[in-house]
Amino acid sequence: MDFTLSDEQRLYRDSLRDFVDREIVPVARDWERSGRYPTEIVESMRKLGLFGLAIPEQYGGLEVDTVSFALTFEEISRGWMGIAGILGSHSVSSWMIAHHGTPEQRDAYLPELATGERRTGIALTEPGAGTDLQGITTVARRDGTGPDADYVITGTKTWITNARHADPLPVLVKTDPKAEPAHRGMSILLVAADSPGYEVTQDIGKLGYKGTESCEVVLDEVRVPSSQLLGGVEGRGLQQALSSLETGRINIAARSVGIAQRAYDEALSYARDRTAFKQPIGDFQAVQLRLAEIAVQLQAARLMTYWAASRMDDGVRMDTESGMAKIFASETALQCATDAMRIHGGYGYSTEFEVERLYRDAPLMSIGEGTNDVLRTVVAKSLLAGTASVG
C-alpha cells in the first residue's frame, strides 16, 4: 500500500503549483470582485496543455492518469475555484466525447479541444430538472424519415458552465419522450454554437464560483444533423452523461480539497501573525483545536480523493468511490472554510481577506455533480446491492 505520489506526479504537481502561485493567486481576489473574465489565465492553461487533460494522446491530449487529473483541480482551486470550473466542464465533456463519440466525432473535435482552440461544456440541467435528469423536457424530434434526417431541438438548459465559449455543446435531450423507462428515450446531441435558434440568454448571478459564466441556454427549433448524435445510437444519452459524471465527481472532490487547503494555509498564517492579549492567537488552545481539526479533515479528504482517482485508473466501476470522495471532500471544504473564517474573527468577514471568497465558493461543492444527499443514496444502494463494500 503506497500513499505517496510518483516522481512524475510530484513534478506535475509542482509545475502546476508554480503556475497557480505565479498567475492565479496574485489576481484572483481583484478579478473576482470586478467580474473580470480570466482571459489571460485561460490562455496560459492552453499553453500548458491543460485543456487536453482527458483527451487521448493520439488526438494531441495529455491523457493524464486520474490522480494527476485530481491534482490539477486541487491546485487550481487552491488559487481560484472558478478557474477550475472552466477546465472542469470542458474536461468532463471532452472525456465523454473521447469515450462515447463515433470515430468521426472524435476526429472532428478532439484535436482542437485538446489545444483549447475549441472549448466545450455539458448541458444537462433544466429549470425544472436538475438532480432528476430523467425529468428533462428538452425534446429533439426527427424532421423527416430515415437515418439521415436532422434533429430539431426545443427546450431550455440552465446553470451551463462555459456556455458562451462552448462549441460544440453536448445537450441531453429526449429523442423518444414516450419511452419507459425514460432513460431509454434520452440521447446527447453535439450542438454547434452558431446554430440558428441557439441562444445564450443570460448569465446567472451567483454567491460564489465567479470567474466563469453559468448561463441559461435556449434552443428554439435548433436543427442538428444526425451525424451529431453522440455515439451514433439513440437512447444512450443518460448512460453517457452519468459515466462522464464519475470523472466530474473526482473533479469536484479535488476542487474541494483545493479550497480546504487554501483555508488551512490562510488560517495557519493568520494564527501565527495575529496577536491578542500580547501573544499570537495560535498560542490559544481554542485556536489550536480548530486548526488541528482543519488539518485532519483536509488530509483525510485528500487521501479519499486520491483513492477514488486511483480506483478509476484501475479500470473498475467506481461510482461508489467517486461518490464517497465527493461527499466527504465537499463537506470538508465547507467546514474548513467556516473554521478558517472563525479563526480570522471579524477580518474573516472582510473582502480584504481570502477566506471570505473560500466561504462563498465552498457550498457549491456539495451541490455540483449530484447533491450530497442524492449521492448518499447512490452509495447506500450500492452497499445494499452488494456491488460495493467497505472493509
Buried (B, 14 or more C-beta within 10 A) or exposed (E): EEEEBEEEBEEBBEEBBEBBEEBBBEBBBEBBEEEEBBEEBBEBBBEBBBBBBBBBEEBBBBBBBBBBBBBBBBBBBBBBBBBBBBBBBBBBBBBBBBBBBBEEBBEBBBBBBBBBEBBBBBBBBBEEBBEEBBEBBBBBBBEEEEEEEBBBBBBBBBBBBBBBBBBBBBBBBBBBBEBEEBBBBBBBBBBBBEBEBBEBEBEEEBEBBBBBBBBBBBBEEBBBEBEBBBBBEBBBBBBBBBBBBBBBBBBBBBBBBBBBBBBBBBBBEBBEEBEEEEEBBBEBEEBEEBBEEBBEBBBEBBBBBBBBBBBBEEEEBBBBBBBBBBBBBBBBBBBBBBBBBBBBEEBBEEEEBBBBBBBBBBBBBBBBBBBBEBBBEBBEEBEEEEEBEEE
